[in-house]
Amino acid sequence: MAYRRTLVAVVFVLAVAIVALMLPAAASHTAVHSKSPSSIRKVKHAASKDSSPGSSSGSSSSQAQALQAGPNLAPGSNPAVLPGPVLIADKHNNRLIEVSPQGKILWTFPQPGDLAPGQKFLIPDDAFFTPGGHYIIATEEDYQVIDIIDVATKRIVWRYGTPGVPGSGPNQLHRPDDAMELPNGDVVTADIKNCNILIIGPRAHAPLKTIGITDPYCYHQPPQRWGSPNGVFPMTNGNYLVSEINGDWVDSLNLASGQVQWSTHPPGVAYPSDSNEVSPGVYLTADYSDPGQVVEFNRQGQLLWRYRPTGRNALNTPSLCLPIPTNGYIICNDDHNDRVIVIDPHTNKIVWQYGHTGVPGSAPGYLNVPDGLDLAPPYSFLMLHKATMGLP
């Protein structure tokens, strides 16, 4: 009898121990999948503490994948936070590169033989896969042109603008920014120093439609005038989010009617850059300042989340941040820190980084003022938005 009681006690202790070991894993799994990024971010209004790659906790599978990070990534980077490769407009290296989550360069444009005789590809500041995924539309803001590049053949198949010559007439641009191809082949772009928004027909060389007065006097009076517009990003309701540098404005615009539904100030932002939608009613902007920040806000201009680290991880003129659709993390160009980073908004930590902070270069693992990015299909920005993209 004593033996049986002892045996039962031993079995009971073992069972308790097994359950205790299982509970943390189960609790961790539940926490990872039940957190709502927007609800968590609402309480993170204070400036972020110093952060570094890999300082965010994760599941054992994520940690195992982090061990597979290649030498081109910053130490501690976790490839599992990305659903696939990243396209980077490496501005001062005059190139586009596609980088795997492990940090390997998969594709580069241009390489010797890619450009036609006399053709140049200079200072690309934005690049997005087109809705079909077979082409890339790149904006060369300081070179005054927009290019569409065939990914497979690595040839420029369409160019709008007069290379190196700013202007406001047909086939002319003055600091174009964030050109995007729509599902019907039209191209929409913010033409910063012409103070307007252009819609260009498929493979055309004259505007199909101009929203705003074309002149050098940029100030906030949409849709008649725009305060140096620097981005026109599609939203899920069919409208577009316009960023205006002058006065810190973000506007909701209907391309078809040319009407503005609302305008607001992203809170505490000096220079809103490339504002876009995280989810209906939640918007994201990069503050192109030094030190910079990343801010989520609503249409009333209320702060929902802010990432503004200090110290060695302070941002230096970040130009574009996008939500990663698979996990709600945020991927950003930190332009003058020469890096692309992924931020975990639950912990405000950098969990992936390509590029050496503040050290420009062109060798694998280095960037020189990266100014644009996109995720590779099927997670690319325009591919995800094509079903709800309002057409002019």
C-alpha positions as CSV (number, residue, x, y, z in Angstrom):
1,M,0.0,0.0,0.0
2,A,2.8,2.4,0.9
3,Y,4.5,1.5,-2.3
4,R,1.4,2.2,-4.3
5,R,1.0,5.6,-2.5
6,T,4.6,6.4,-3.3
7,L,4.1,5.4,-6.9
8,V,1.0,7.5,-7.3
9,A,2.8,10.5,-5.7
10,V,5.7,10.1,-8.1
11,V,3.3,9.9,-11.1
12,F,1.5,13.0,-9.9
13,V,4.7,15.0,-9.5
14,L,5.9,14.0,-13.0
15,A,2.5,15.0,-14.4
16,V,2.6,18.4,-12.7
17,A,6.2,18.9,-14.0
18,I,5.2,18.1,-17.6
19,V,2.2,20.5,-17.5
20,A,4.4,23.2,-16.0
21,L,6.9,22.8,-18.8
22,M,4.2,23.0,-21.4
23,L,2.4,26.1,-20.1
24,P,5.1,28.7,-20.9
25,A,5.3,27.5,-24.5
26,A,1.5,27.5,-24.8
27,A,1.3,31.0,-23.2
28,S,4.0,32.3,-25.5
29,H,2.3,31.0,-28.6
30,T,-1.0,32.5,-27.5
31,A,0.5,35.9,-26.7
32,V,2.3,36.1,-30.1
33,H,-0.9,35.5,-32.0
34,S,-3.4,37.3,-29.9
35,K,-1.6,40.7,-29.6
36,S,-3.3,43.4,-31.7
37,P,-0.6,45.7,-33.1
38,S,-2.9,48.7,-33.1
39,S,-4.0,48.2,-29.5
40,I,-0.4,47.7,-28.3
41,R,0.9,50.7,-30.2
42,K,-1.7,53.1,-28.7
43,V,0.1,53.0,-25.3
44,K,3.6,53.4,-26.8
45,H,3.5,57.2,-27.1
46,A,6.8,57.9,-25.3
47,A,10.1,58.1,-27.1
48,S,11.6,54.6,-27.6
49,K,14.6,53.4,-25.8
50,D,17.8,52.5,-27.6
51,S,17.3,49.3,-29.6
52,S,19.4,46.9,-31.7
53,P,18.8,44.0,-34.1
54,G,17.8,40.7,-32.4
55,S,16.8,42.3,-29.1
56,S,13.1,41.3,-29.5
57,S,12.1,37.9,-28.1
58,G,10.4,35.3,-30.4
59,S,9.4,31.7,-30.7
60,S,11.9,28.9,-30.8
61,S,11.3,28.4,-34.5
62,S,12.0,32.0,-35.2
63,Q,15.2,31.8,-33.1
64,A,16.3,28.8,-35.1
65,Q,15.7,30.6,-38.4
66,A,17.6,33.6,-37.0
67,L,20.7,31.4,-36.8
68,Q,20.5,31.1,-40.6
69,A,21.1,34.8,-41.1
70,G,24.0,35.4,-43.5
71,P,27.0,37.6,-42.9
72,N,25.6,40.5,-44.8
73,L,23.0,41.2,-42.1
74,A,23.6,43.1,-38.8
75,P,24.3,40.8,-35.9
76,G,21.2,39.4,-34.3
77,S,19.0,39.9,-37.4
78,N,16.1,37.4,-37.7
79,P,15.2,36.4,-41.3
80,A,11.9,34.9,-40.1
81,V,10.4,38.4,-39.7
82,L,10.3,38.8,-43.5
83,P,7.9,36.8,-45.8
84,G,10.4,37.0,-48.7
85,P,13.0,39.2,-50.5
86,V,13.2,42.9,-50.3
87,L,13.6,45.3,-53.2
88,I,15.8,48.3,-52.3
89,A,16.4,51.5,-54.3
90,D,20.0,52.1,-53.4
91,K,20.1,55.7,-54.4
92,H,23.7,56.8,-54.3
93,N,24.9,53.5,-55.7
94,N,22.7,54.1,-58.7
95,R,21.1,50.7,-58.5
96,L,18.2,48.5,-57.5
97,I,18.9,45.3,-55.5
98,E,16.8,42.5,-54.3
99,V,18.0,41.0,-51.0
100,S,16.9,37.7,-49.4
101,P,15.7,37.6,-45.8
102,Q,19.1,36.0,-45.1
103,G,20.9,39.0,-46.6
104,K,22.0,37.6,-49.9
105,I,21.8,39.8,-53.0
106,L,19.5,38.0,-55.5
107,W,19.1,40.5,-58.3
108,T,20.8,43.8,-59.3
109,F,19.9,46.4,-61.9
110,P,21.7,47.7,-63.9
111,Q,24.6,45.5,-64.6
112,P,26.9,45.7,-67.6
113,G,24.8,45.3,-70.7
114,D,21.5,46.0,-69.1
115,L,21.2,49.6,-70.4
116,A,20.9,50.7,-74.1
117,P,23.8,52.7,-75.6
118,G,23.7,56.2,-74.1
119,Q,21.1,55.3,-71.5
120,K,21.7,56.1,-67.9
121,F,20.0,54.9,-64.6
122,L,20.8,57.5,-61.9
123,I,19.8,58.2,-58.3
124,P,16.7,55.9,-58.0
125,D,14.8,57.0,-54.9
126,D,11.7,54.7,-55.1
127,A,10.9,51.4,-56.7
128,F,7.8,49.2,-56.6
129,F,6.8,46.0,-58.3
130,T,3.9,46.7,-60.7
131,P,0.5,45.0,-59.9
132,G,1.3,42.0,-62.1
133,G,4.7,41.5,-60.5
134,H,6.7,41.3,-63.8
135,Y,8.0,44.8,-63.9
136,I,9.4,47.4,-61.5
137,I,8.5,51.1,-61.7
138,A,11.4,53.2,-60.5
139,T,11.5,57.0,-59.8
140,E,14.7,58.8,-60.4
141,E,13.7,62.0,-58.7
142,D,16.9,64.0,-59.2
143,Y,17.3,62.7,-62.8
144,Q,13.7,63.9,-63.6
145,V,12.5,60.5,-65.0
146,I,10.3,57.5,-64.3
147,D,11.3,54.1,-65.6
148,I,9.5,50.8,-66.0
149,I,11.9,47.9,-66.0
150,D,11.3,44.3,-67.2
151,V,12.5,42.1,-64.3
152,A,13.2,39.1,-66.5
153,T,15.1,40.9,-69.4
154,K,16.4,43.7,-67.2
155,R,15.6,46.3,-69.9
156,I,13.9,49.7,-69.5
157,V,10.7,49.3,-71.5
158,W,9.3,52.8,-70.8
159,R,10.6,56.1,-69.6
160,Y,8.7,59.3,-68.9
161,G,10.6,62.6,-68.5
162,T,13.5,64.3,-70.1
163,P,16.7,62.9,-68.4
164,G,18.4,65.5,-66.2
165,V,16.1,68.3,-67.4
166,P,13.3,69.5,-65.1
167,G,10.2,70.9,-66.7
168,S,6.4,71.1,-66.6
169,G,5.4,70.3,-70.2
170,P,4.6,67.0,-71.9
171,N,7.2,64.3,-71.1
172,Q,8.7,66.6,-68.4
173,L,8.9,66.3,-64.6
174,H,10.3,68.3,-61.8
175,R,11.3,66.0,-58.9
176,P,8.8,63.2,-59.4
177,D,8.3,60.9,-56.4
178,D,6.8,57.5,-55.7
179,A,5.5,56.7,-59.2
180,M,3.1,53.8,-59.1
181,E,1.5,51.8,-61.9
182,L,-2.2,51.1,-61.6
183,P,-3.9,47.8,-62.7
184,N,-5.1,49.5,-65.9
185,G,-1.5,50.6,-66.8
186,D,-1.9,54.2,-65.8
187,V,0.9,55.7,-63.8
188,V,0.3,58.1,-60.9
189,T,3.1,60.2,-59.4
190,A,3.6,63.2,-57.1
191,D,5.5,65.9,-59.1
192,I,7.0,67.7,-56.1
193,K,8.3,71.0,-57.6
194,N,5.5,71.3,-60.1
195,C,3.2,71.2,-57.0
196,N,0.7,68.7,-58.6
197,I,-0.2,65.1,-59.0
198,L,0.1,63.6,-62.5
199,I,-1.8,60.6,-64.0
200,I,-0.1,59.3,-67.2
201,G,-1.7,56.9,-69.6
202,P,-0.1,53.5,-70.3
203,R,3.3,54.0,-72.0
204,A,2.3,57.6,-72.9
205,H,4.5,60.7,-73.0
206,A,2.0,63.3,-72.0
207,P,-0.2,63.6,-68.9
208,L,-3.7,62.0,-69.0
209,K,-4.8,64.1,-66.1
210,T,-3.3,66.7,-63.7
211,I,-4.7,67.3,-60.2
212,G,-3.6,70.7,-59.0
213,I,-2.3,73.9,-60.6
214,T,1.1,73.5,-62.2
215,D,3.3,76.3,-60.9
216,P,6.3,76.6,-58.5
217,Y,4.2,77.9,-55.6
218,C,3.4,74.9,-53.5
219,Y,1.1,75.4,-50.6
220,H,-1.8,73.5,-48.9
221,Q,-5.1,74.1,-50.7
222,P,-6.1,70.7,-52.1
223,P,-7.1,69.8,-54.7
224,Q,-6.4,73.1,-56.4
225,R,-2.9,73.3,-54.9
226,W,-0.5,71.0,-53.0
227,G,2.2,71.8,-50.5
228,S,5.0,70.0,-52.3
229,P,3.4,66.5,-52.6
230,N,5.8,63.7,-52.1
231,G,3.6,60.5,-52.2
232,V,0.3,59.2,-53.5
233,F,-0.4,55.8,-52.0
234,P,-3.5,53.6,-52.6
235,M,-5.7,52.7,-49.7
236,T,-8.1,49.8,-49.4
237,N,-11.2,52.0,-49.8
238,G,-10.2,53.0,-53.4
239,N,-8.9,56.5,-52.4
240,Y,-5.3,57.6,-52.2
241,L,-3.2,59.0,-49.3
242,V,-1.2,62.2,-50.3
243,S,1.7,63.5,-48.3
244,E,2.4,67.2,-48.4
245,I,5.8,68.4,-47.2
246,N,4.8,72.0,-46.6
247,G,2.8,72.3,-43.5
248,D,2.9,68.7,-42.5
249,W,-0.3,67.5,-44.2
250,V,-1.7,64.2,-45.2
251,D,-4.9,64.0,-47.4
252,S,-7.4,61.5,-48.6
253,L,-7.9,61.9,-52.4
254,N,-10.2,60.3,-54.9
255,L,-8.3,60.1,-58.2
256,A,-11.5,59.8,-60.3
257,S,-13.3,62.9,-59.0
258,G,-10.2,64.8,-57.9
259,Q,-11.9,65.5,-54.6
260,V,-10.3,65.5,-51.1
261,Q,-12.3,63.8,-48.3
262,W,-10.2,64.9,-45.4
263,S,-6.8,66.4,-44.4
264,T,-4.9,66.1,-41.2
265,H,-1.5,66.7,-39.5
266,P,0.5,63.6,-38.5
267,P,1.2,64.4,-34.9
268,G,4.6,65.8,-34.0
269,V,5.9,65.3,-37.6
270,A,8.1,67.9,-39.3
271,Y,8.4,66.3,-42.8
272,P,5.8,63.6,-43.6
273,S,7.2,61.2,-46.2
274,D,5.4,58.5,-48.2
275,S,2.4,58.2,-45.9
276,N,0.4,55.0,-46.4
277,E,-2.4,52.9,-44.8
278,V,-1.7,50.2,-42.2
279,S,-5.4,49.2,-41.9
280,P,-8.7,51.1,-42.5
281,G,-8.4,54.2,-40.3
282,V,-4.8,53.7,-39.3
283,Y,-2.1,55.5,-41.3
284,L,1.7,55.4,-41.2
285,T,4.3,58.0,-42.1
286,A,8.1,58.5,-41.9
287,D,9.4,61.8,-40.6
288,Y,12.2,62.7,-43.0
289,S,14.2,64.5,-40.3
290,D,17.3,64.1,-38.3
291,P,16.6,62.6,-35.8
292,G,13.7,61.0,-37.5
293,Q,10.7,58.9,-36.4
294,V,7.9,56.6,-37.6
295,V,4.4,57.6,-36.6
296,E,1.0,55.9,-36.8
297,F,-2.1,58.2,-36.6
298,N,-5.8,58.4,-37.6
299,R,-7.7,60.8,-39.8
300,Q,-8.2,63.2,-36.8
301,G,-4.4,63.4,-36.4
302,Q,-4.4,61.5,-33.1
303,L,-1.2,59.5,-32.3
304,L,-1.6,55.7,-32.2
305,W,2.1,54.7,-32.1
306,R,5.5,56.4,-32.4
307,Y,9.0,54.9,-32.9
308,R,11.6,57.5,-32.1
309,P,14.7,55.8,-30.7
310,T,17.6,57.8,-29.2
311,G,21.3,57.1,-29.0
312,R,23.1,55.0,-31.5
313,N,19.9,53.8,-33.2
314,A,18.3,57.2,-33.7
315,L,16.9,57.4,-37.2
316,N,18.4,59.7,-39.8
317,T,16.0,61.0,-42.4
318,P,13.9,57.8,-42.9
319,S,11.9,58.2,-46.1
320,L,9.5,55.3,-46.4
321,C,8.1,52.8,-44.0
322,L,5.6,50.0,-44.9
323,P,3.7,47.5,-42.8
324,I,4.7,43.9,-43.4
325,P,1.4,42.1,-44.3
326,T,2.2,38.8,-42.6
327,N,3.0,40.0,-39.1
328,G,2.3,43.8,-38.8
329,Y,6.0,44.6,-38.3
330,I,7.3,47.8,-40.0
331,I,10.1,47.9,-42.6
332,C,11.8,51.2,-43.2
333,N,14.5,53.0,-45.2
334,D,16.7,54.8,-42.7
335,D,18.3,56.8,-45.6
336,H,21.3,58.6,-44.2
337,N,22.0,55.8,-41.8
338,D,22.6,53.7,-44.9
339,R,20.4,50.8,-43.8
340,V,17.0,49.1,-44.2
341,I,15.5,47.9,-40.9
342,V,12.5,46.0,-39.6
343,I,10.9,47.2,-36.4
344,D,8.8,45.0,-34.1
345,P,6.1,47.4,-33.0
346,H,5.2,45.3,-29.9
347,T,8.7,45.9,-28.4
348,N,10.0,48.9,-30.4
349,K,13.1,46.9,-31.3
350,I,15.0,46.5,-34.6
351,V,14.8,42.8,-35.5
352,W,16.4,42.8,-38.9
353,Q,18.9,45.1,-40.6
354,Y,20.6,45.2,-44.0
355,G,23.4,47.8,-44.2
356,H,26.0,49.1,-41.8
357,T,24.7,52.0,-39.7
358,G,26.1,55.3,-40.9
359,V,28.7,53.6,-43.2
360,P,28.0,53.9,-46.9
361,G,29.3,51.3,-49.3
362,S,28.5,49.2,-52.3
363,A,29.9,45.8,-51.3
364,P,27.5,43.0,-50.2
365,G,25.9,44.1,-46.9
366,Y,26.4,47.8,-47.6
367,L,24.0,50.5,-48.9
368,N,24.5,54.2,-49.8
369,V,21.4,56.2,-48.9
370,P,18.7,53.7,-49.6
371,D,15.6,55.7,-50.4
372,G,13.0,53.2,-51.6
373,L,11.8,49.7,-50.9
374,D,9.2,47.1,-51.6
375,L,8.6,43.5,-50.7
376,A,8.8,40.9,-53.5
377,P,5.6,39.4,-54.9
378,P,3.2,38.2,-53.8
379,Y,3.7,40.5,-50.8
380,S,4.6,43.6,-52.9
381,F,2.7,46.8,-52.2
382,L,0.8,47.3,-55.5
383,M,0.1,43.6,-55.9
384,L,-1.6,43.6,-52.4
385,H,-3.6,46.7,-53.3
386,K,-4.6,46.0,-56.9
387,A,-8.0,44.6,-56.0
388,T,-9.2,47.8,-54.3
389,M,-7.1,50.4,-56.2
390,G,-9.4,53.2,-57.4
391,L,-8.8,54.1,-61.0
392,P,-8.9,57.6,-62.5
